[in-house]
Amino acid sequence: MPVSKETTFEELKQRIHSKLVDKLDLSRVGELEGEVLRREIRLVVEHLCDTENTMLNRAERERLVEEVLDETFGLGPLEGLLKDPTISDI
């Protein structure tokens, strides 16, 4: 059974998210605020992407990073809808 590119992307996202959770120093997370914390976590996620030897193009990599950040800080798949100014009800 062939594996779709989207399935592989989702598996990669889950692996990176799991590694991120393992790497997080929760005592330090409480010391950082909003955008500083998000920026620090972004760097960790980007590093994890590098260590996974992913064959993602720039747009796919950015999507992966954003989705992991949304799952970490926000409401996961709902974040895109919340950011969309054309959507008023979810």
Secondary structure by P-SEA (a helix, b strand, c coil): ccccaaaaaaaaaaaaaaaaaaacaaaaaaaccaaaaaaaaaaaaaaaaaaacccccaaaaaaaaaaaaaaacccccccccccccccccc
